[in-house]
Every structure is written in C-alpha cells, then in structure tokens.
Amino acid sequence: MKKILALLLALSLTAALCAGCGSTQEETQTTDTTNTTTQEEDVTIRLGGLKGPTSMGMVKLLADNDAGTTTNHYEFTMAGSADELTPKMLQGELDILAVPVNLGSVLYNNSDGAVQLLAVNTLGVIYLVEKGGQTVTDWASLKGQTIYATGKGSTPEYALNYLLEENGLDPATDVTIEWKSEPTEIVAQMAAQDHVIALLPQPFVTVAQSKFEDLAISMDLTEEWDKLDNGSQLITAGLVVRTEFAKEHPQAVADFLEEYNASTAYVNENVAEAAQLVEQYDIVEAAVAEKAIPYCNIVCITGQEMMTSVQGYFQVLFDQNPQSVGGTLPGDDFYYLGQ
C-alpha cells in the first residue's frame, strides 16, 4: 500500500504532455487474426498508448495487426492521460506502454524495477510560437518578453528553463512566464490579444495555426537543445515494457521493436497515408495529423544510443527537480538492451 501511495504521489508530479488532445475516455481495440502459428513469436502483446504524438508512430503497426500480417498479435488500449494506463501496467494488464519518458523513470523507481525502457519514440514536440509579429529572432530577443506556457512543474518548464539558462537568460528575472493549465487557454489568449508569445506542443501548434494566419513557429526546442551538443536530447516519450514480460518473451519483444521501427518509418515517409490511419485509430483528425506529423519528431531509438541520450536528459531534469524522475536517477538495468 505504501508503494502504491508513493507511486500515485510521484505520478502527480509528471506531465502527460504527449497526450496532446482529445477526450480522456479510454478506448480499447482488440484484433483477432487468423495467424495459426504456435511458435514463441506468436505472442499477444497488450499495448497501450496516449492520444497524441506518442501513439502516431504505431498506427501502421496497428493497421498491419488488423490485417493479420504482424508476427505478434496486439491488443491496443488508448487513453487521454497516462494515469489511466499506468496502474494497468503495474497490475500486469498491459505489457508495453508509450508514456512520457520521465514517467518511465518514476515507475521504475517506485516499483522496484518492474518496468524497463525499450525505446525513445518521440523527441521534443514543444515549440515557441509567436502571433502578431516577428519579434523573436533568438534567445536574447526574449528578454523582457512574456511567454504563455503549459506544463508547470513538468517537462515543458524544465526544458524551457534549461534552454533559457544555457542561452544566458534567467527564467526568474529576464522573462515573465504565465503558466496556463492547458493549451486551449493559450489559444484563447491568442484570440484576445494582438501579440502573443507562447510555448505549445504539437499538435496544438497546428491547431492554433489553423485559427490564426499570423501565428508562426519561432523556435523548435528540440533543435535548440541539439545546438548545445551536450550528449543528450530533448525527449518527450518512450516505450516501457514490464520487466517480467521482457524476460519471458525476448523474441516477441525483439519482433515488436522491429515492427514498431518499420511503423515509425512508414509514418514519417508516408505522411498523408499515415494521417488517415491516425484518424482511423481516433488519435487526432487526419487534416491536423498531416500537418503535425513532420513536427512531431517521431522516432524509434533503441539500445546504447537510447541509453546515452536518455541518461543525459534525465540528468538535466534531476538537476532541476529530482522528483521529475522519481527521486533518483534510474540504474543501468532500467534500459532494455536486449537479451
């Protein structure tokens, strides 16, 4: 009971940034296929994801599953927020789950290593945008400006503060950050003011651009992070697996990573077709998805590269707030490097 209470408290400190948009009603889609093989590869994987970019990369895998052409069978459960799915993961009702990557560390730290990180599946989806003028040309030009943002106490705040500091600005004195509870409040602010600078995630950037013709992207925080060349990456989400499942079904996990990697490649290379699948699986409307996908930084990074980039990112978060990663940096066994 103490573990559960501690975990619920820790979960409340993490962001479900990647949930993006949509209702919080949970949807479950289960596929029956005609594959009759009985080998170890023929494993049913209970897969979970959130509405938004973290699930966009898996839509081709889901379509192939519906067509009966995947090695594994997949039962897909989607929800609007991570706290709807993480209890299912810990209770053994889900095998692999796409969540904010720092939430993976929180789960690991509060469950005695019951989960491992399989892959990074979404890099940064946060953008600095400006409506009503082009005053933001670099970080120095933000001095004295007001920035509207969501995600206080979570990844967006840590990322913004870190980038401001690395570029010579004090977040407490050089800029004014007005925190809002959700992106729709910022969109409303844009409707009420002629000039607004805001921090928004995809696909809300695309949604806002459809409403305001003079809204432009000033900075991609992923690109700005990469410019620092510090060995880490700005990471939104990853895929976590139950440690017990990974030990029992290493071949199924390997097959999943292969099929998931192929799915992300398809989404990035066939945006229009993938957008239709994104709508089919009720993640976001196709028109929004088609414009947003190129800016969602959908990836599949595994192995040592995953470990190195995530460790660097976690160090940045830990330095700002240890609770953002569950109180302590996860051990090397958190990173699934294969069997």
C-alpha positions in Angstrom: 0.0 0.0 0.0 2.9 2.4 0.8 4.4 1.7 -2.6 1.1 2.4 -4.3 0.6 5.6 -2.4 4.2 6.7 -3.2 3.7 5.9 -6.8 0.4 7.9 -7.1 2.1 10.9 -5.4 5.0 10.7 -7.8 2.7 10.3 -10.8 1.0 13.5 -9.9 4.4 15.3 -10.5 4.8 14.1 -14.0 3.4 15.5 -17.2 1.2 13.7 -19.7 2.4 16.2 -22.3 2.1 13.7 -25.1 -1.5 13.1 -24.5 -1.8 16.1 -26.9 -5.5 16.4 -27.4 -8.8 14.5 -27.4 -11.1 13.2 -24.7 -9.9 11.2 -21.7 -12.3 8.4 -22.5 -10.4 5.2 -22.7 -10.8 3.2 -25.9 -9.8 -0.4 -26.4 -9.4 -2.0 -29.7 -8.7 -5.7 -29.9 -7.9 -7.5 -33.1 -8.4 -11.2 -33.8 -6.2 -12.5 -36.6 -6.1 -15.8 -38.5 -2.4 -16.5 -37.9 -2.3 -20.0 -36.5 1.4 -20.4 -35.7 2.2 -21.6 -32.3 5.8 -20.6 -32.0 7.1 -18.2 -29.3 6.8 -15.3 -31.8 3.1 -15.8 -31.9 2.6 -13.8 -28.7 -0.2 -11.4 -27.8 1.2 -8.1 -26.6 -1.1 -5.8 -24.7 -0.1 -2.4 -26.0 -1.0 1.0 -24.5 -0.7 4.5 -25.8 -1.9 8.1 -25.4 -3.9 10.3 -27.7 -1.3 12.4 -29.4 2.2 12.1 -31.0 3.3 9.1 -28.8 0.7 6.9 -30.5 1.0 8.3 -34.0 4.2 6.3 -34.7 2.4 3.0 -34.1 -0.6 3.4 -36.5 1.0 1.3 -39.3 1.7 -1.5 -36.8 -1.9 -1.4 -35.7 -3.1 -1.5 -39.3 -0.9 -4.4 -40.1 -2.2 -6.1 -36.9 -5.7 -5.7 -38.1 -4.7 -7.2 -41.5 -3.1 -10.2 -39.7 0.4 -9.6 -41.1 2.3 -8.9 -37.8 4.5 -11.5 -36.1 2.9 -10.8 -32.8 -0.7 -10.2 -32.0 -1.5 -6.8 -30.5 -4.4 -5.7 -28.3 -4.3 -1.9 -28.2 -5.7 0.3 -25.4 -5.6 4.1 -25.8 -6.4 6.8 -23.2 -6.2 10.5 -22.9 -3.9 10.6 -19.9 -1.1 8.5 -18.6 -2.6 8.0 -15.2 -5.4 5.9 -16.8 -2.9 3.4 -18.1 0.0 3.2 -15.7 -2.0 1.3 -13.0 -2.8 -1.3 -15.6 0.9 -1.6 -16.4 1.8 -2.2 -12.8 -1.0 -4.6 -12.3 0.2 -6.7 -15.3 -2.8 -5.8 -17.6 -0.5 -4.1 -20.1 2.8 -5.3 -21.5 4.2 -2.3 -23.3 3.2 1.3 -22.9 4.0 4.6 -24.5 4.4 7.3 -21.8 6.3 10.5 -21.1 9.9 9.2 -20.7 10.4 10.7 -17.3 7.3 8.9 -16.1 9.0 5.6 -17.1 11.8 6.5 -14.6 9.2 7.3 -11.9 7.5 3.9 -12.5 10.9 2.2 -12.3 11.9 3.9 -9.1 8.6 3.2 -7.4 8.1 -0.4 -8.4 11.5 -2.0 -7.6 12.4 -2.1 -11.3 9.2 -3.6 -12.6 9.5 -1.7 -15.9 12.3 -1.1 -18.4 12.7 1.5 -21.2 12.5 -0.2 -24.6 12.9 2.8 -26.9 12.6 6.5 -27.3 9.6 7.0 -29.6 9.1 10.8 -29.5 11.7 13.6 -29.3 10.7 17.1 -28.4 7.2 18.3 -29.5 7.5 21.7 -27.9 7.7 24.9 -30.0 8.0 28.6 -29.2 5.4 30.3 -31.3 4.5 34.0 -31.9 1.3 35.6 -33.1 1.2 39.1 -34.4 4.7 39.9 -35.3 8.3 38.6 -35.6 10.0 39.9 -32.5 11.6 36.6 -31.5 14.7 36.0 -33.6 16.9 34.3 -31.0 17.0 33.7 -27.2 18.4 37.2 -26.4 15.3 38.7 -28.1 13.1 37.1 -25.4 14.5 39.3 -22.7 11.7 41.4 -21.2 9.0 39.4 -23.0 6.0 37.5 -21.6 5.7 33.8 -22.5 2.4 31.9 -22.1 3.0 28.2 -21.4 1.6 25.0 -20.1 3.3 22.2 -18.2 4.5 24.0 -15.0 6.3 21.5 -12.8 6.9 19.1 -15.6 8.9 18.6 -18.8 8.0 21.9 -20.6 9.0 24.0 -17.6 12.3 22.1 -17.1 13.1 22.3 -20.8 12.3 26.0 -21.1 14.2 26.9 -18.0 17.2 24.9 -19.1 17.4 26.4 -22.5 16.9 29.9 -21.2 19.8 29.4 -18.7 22.1 27.8 -21.3 21.5 30.8 -23.5 22.3 33.4 -20.9 18.8 34.3 -19.6 17.5 34.0 -16.0 13.9 32.5 -16.2 13.0 34.3 -13.0 14.1 37.8 -13.9 14.7 38.1 -17.6 11.3 36.8 -18.9 7.8 36.6 -17.5 6.3 33.1 -17.8 2.5 33.0 -17.5 1.5 29.4 -16.8 -1.8 28.1 -18.0 -3.4 24.7 -17.2 -3.9 23.5 -20.8 -3.1 24.6 -24.3 -6.7 25.6 -25.1 -6.3 28.5 -22.6 -3.3 29.8 -24.6 -5.3 29.6 -27.8 -8.0 31.7 -26.1 -5.3 34.2 -25.1 -4.2 34.4 -28.7 -7.8 35.3 -29.7 -7.9 38.1 -27.1 -4.5 39.7 -27.8 -2.9 41.1 -30.9 0.6 39.8 -29.9 1.3 36.6 -28.0 4.5 34.5 -27.5 3.7 31.0 -26.3 5.2 27.6 -25.6 2.9 25.0 -27.3 3.2 21.3 -28.0 2.2 19.6 -31.2 -0.5 19.0 -32.4 -1.8 22.2 -30.7 0.7 24.3 -32.7 -1.0 23.0 -35.9 -4.5 23.5 -34.4 -3.6 27.1 -33.4 -2.1 27.8 -36.8 -5.4 26.8 -38.4 -7.1 29.5 -36.4 -4.6 32.3 -36.7 -2.9 33.1 -40.0 -0.3 35.2 -38.4 0.9 32.5 -36.0 4.5 31.4 -36.8 7.0 29.0 -35.2 9.9 31.0 -33.8 11.9 28.1 -32.3 11.9 24.3 -32.2 13.1 23.5 -28.7 14.4 20.1 -30.0 16.7 21.9 -32.5 17.7 24.4 -29.8 18.6 21.6 -27.4 20.7 19.8 -30.1 22.6 23.0 -30.7 24.0 22.7 -27.2 25.8 19.5 -28.3 25.9 18.1 -24.7 25.4 14.4 -25.5 21.7 14.5 -24.5 18.5 15.0 -26.5 15.2 16.7 -25.6 12.9 13.7 -25.3 9.1 13.6 -24.9 8.1 9.9 -24.7 9.3 6.4 -24.7 8.1 2.8 -24.7 8.3 1.0 -21.4 7.9 -2.8 -21.0 7.1 -4.9 -18.0 10.5 -6.4 -16.9 8.9 -9.8 -16.3 7.3 -9.8 -19.8 10.6 -8.9 -21.4 12.4 -11.8 -19.6 9.7 -14.3 -20.5 9.3 -13.2 -24.2 12.6 -11.8 -25.5 11.8 -12.8 -29.1 8.4 -11.2 -29.0 10.0 -8.0 -27.7 12.6 -8.1 -30.5 9.9 -8.6 -33.1 7.9 -5.8 -31.6 10.8 -3.4 -31.9 11.3 -4.4 -35.5 7.7 -3.9 -36.3 7.5 -0.7 -34.4 10.6 0.7 -36.1 9.0 -0.1 -39.5 5.8 1.6 -38.4 7.6 4.9 -37.5 9.5 4.8 -40.8 6.2 4.4 -42.7 4.6 7.3 -40.7 7.5 9.7 -41.4 7.8 8.7 -45.1 4.1 8.5 -46.0 2.6 11.4 -44.1 -0.7 11.7 -46.0 -1.5 7.9 -45.8 -0.3 7.8 -42.1 -2.6 10.8 -41.3 -5.6 8.7 -42.4 -4.6 5.9 -40.1 -4.1 8.4 -37.3 -7.7 9.4 -37.7 -8.8 5.8 -38.2 -7.4 5.0 -34.7 -9.1 8.1 -33.3 -5.9 9.8 -32.2 -6.5 13.1 -34.0 -8.2 14.2 -37.2 -6.4 13.4 -40.4 -6.2 17.1 -41.5 -4.4 18.0 -38.3 -2.2 14.9 -38.3 -1.0 15.5 -41.8 0.3 19.0 -40.9 1.6 18.0 -37.5 3.4 14.7 -38.2 6.5 16.4 -39.7 6.9 18.4 -36.5 6.2 15.6 -34.0 9.8 14.1 -34.1 8.5 10.5 -34.2 11.5 8.1 -33.8 12.5 4.7 -32.7 15.8 4.9 -30.8 16.9 1.8 -29.0 20.0 0.2 -27.4 23.0 2.1 -26.3 22.0 5.3 -28.3 18.8 5.3 -26.3 20.6 4.8 -23.0 23.1 7.6 -23.6 20.6 10.2 -24.8 18.1 9.5 -22.0 20.7 9.5 -19.3 21.8 12.9 -20.3 18.2 14.2 -20.5 17.4 12.7 -17.1 20.4 14.4 -15.6 19.1 17.8 -16.7 15.7 17.0 -15.2 17.2 15.7 -12.0 19.3 18.8 -11.5 16.2 20.9 -11.6 13.9 18.7 -9.7 14.8 15.1 -8.5 11.1 14.2 -8.3 10.7 14.7 -12.0 12.5 11.3 -12.4 11.2 9.7 -9.3 13.7 11.0 -6.8 16.8 9.3 -8.1 18.4 8.6 -11.5 17.4 5.1 -12.6 20.1 2.3 -12.7 21.5 0.8 -15.9 19.0 -2.0 -15.6 16.3 0.4 -16.5 17.5 0.4 -20.1 16.5 -2.6 -22.1 19.4 -3.5 -24.3 18.2 -6.9 -25.5 18.9 -10.4 -24.2 
